[in-house]
Amino acid sequence: MSSPQRIASLSSAIAKLRVDYLLITHLPNIRYLCGFRGSAGALLVGGAGPVFFTDGRYLEQAHEEVLGARVLIGKKPPLPAAAEWLARKRGGKLGIEGDHLTVSSEARLRALVPKSWRLQPTSGVVERQRMIKDAGEAELLRQAVNLGSSLFRPMLKTIRPGALETAVAARLEYAARQAGAGGMAFDTIVAAGPRSALPHGRASVTPIPRHGFVVLDFGVILAGYCSDMTRTVAVGRPSANERAWYDGVLEAQLAGIAAVRPGVTAGEVDGASRKVLKRNKLGKYFTHSTGHGVGLEIHESPRLASGETTVLEPGMVLTIEPGVYIPGEGGVRIEDMVLVTKTGCEVLTPTTKELITIAQSE
């Protein structure tokens, strides 16, 4: 879908909000709608047509990247520039991104625009559109997933007793850049031994112990789109309990994937994974949601959690990532990205989910 088509689709949503313009300031939303990749911009959609505001640093970049909107380069930052432009109009209702515009920025905007403009906070207008990926976006996400997955096997060579978690993460991130990644989608998680019980155990200077799980959660950015995967490996031979944890999480993850199809709610997918863990007496150790949307941002709608009522539709790209975390002992998480199709889902992550054991002597 082209930028003009995305803006046209947004214009229909704006009409339902009964606002004259929607001021978009969240940079991922701006990139999605008009293609701008810089760090300073504002996009007005509505009225006579979309207008994009940025400053002189982006003179060439804006004219090269922005599609479907008139480009105005100002001497002021984008928000005051947009306010000045609106001041020349007759007034009306101005929608703002309530989820993203800070309190101070909103106050500044209110001070800049004439009283004839009434500000109306909105929520998730562009994000709802972004939930459904078009064919081009799905292909970019598939490429990002494949790049990220290609790093897993080489990464295993860096995991050995005594190696620092940060050293493992550094080698992975260097390899990602060499492979063409624009960056990492989030801070790489390498959590070994008892630290594997930390769901967000970002790589630390802790040495990898001679026995225990190592949770590896990482993602790359490719052409602006994110990947996200988690695998858990064992250093040394896992105990019977550890094996049971791993098998329970794998069963729950497969159940979550099997539940993904159009018409199912996000909460039902979460429930499918959670039910398996409860049956295996691991439910109390699952402390986060089952997954989330992925795209230009690593965390997008919908959220796969208990009580979430968003209905899955073809084109959504989601993570399925149940886990168990036993304080002081260790944890397991397994995560794939999936694309919702007309009949079910396609698992995008090609990496094996069999438990890999790293020899203690390595």
Number of C-alpha atoms within 10 A of each C-alpha: 10 15 17 15 13 17 22 18 14 19 19 11 16 20 13 8 16 12 19 19 25 27 25 25 19 18 18 20 21 21 19 21 27 23 19 26 18 15 11 17 25 23 29 25 23 22 13 8 14 21 19 26 25 26 17 14 14 18 14 10 13 24 14 11 13 19 18 19 20 14 17 18 20 16 11 14 16 21 23 20 22 25 18 16 15 20 16 10 12 9 15 15 16 21 25 23 20 15 12 16 17 11 10 9 13 18 11 14 19 15 12 17 21 17 12 13 18 15 20 15 15 18 13 13 18 23 15 14 16 24 21 20 20 14 11 11 20 19 13 19 28 23 19 26 26 17 20 27 22 16 19 18 11 12 16 16 11 17 24 21 19 12 16 21 25 19 18 23 24 14 14 22 22 13 17 22 14 10 13 14 22 16 17 21 21 18 15 23 25 28 29 33 22 20 27 29 25 20 20 15 18 21 22 17 10 17 17 24 19 20 19 26 30 29 29 29 25 25 27 29 29 24 16 21 23 28 32 27 23 25 22 24 23 25 24 20 17 17 11 9 9 18 14 14 24 25 16 24 28 25 16 29 27 19 20 26 25 14 20 27 21 18 13 16 23 26 20 21 25 30 22 20 30 27 16 21 25 15 11 16 12 20 17 12 16 22 12 15 19 28 25 20 24 25 26 22 17 18 18 18 23 24 20 27 20 17 12 15 15 16 14 22 20 19 21 23 30 32 28 30 29 27 30 26 22 18 13 12 14 22 30 30 28 23 25 24 28 23 24 23 17 12 10 19 22 15 17 22 21 12 18 11 14 12 15 15 16 22 15 15 9 14
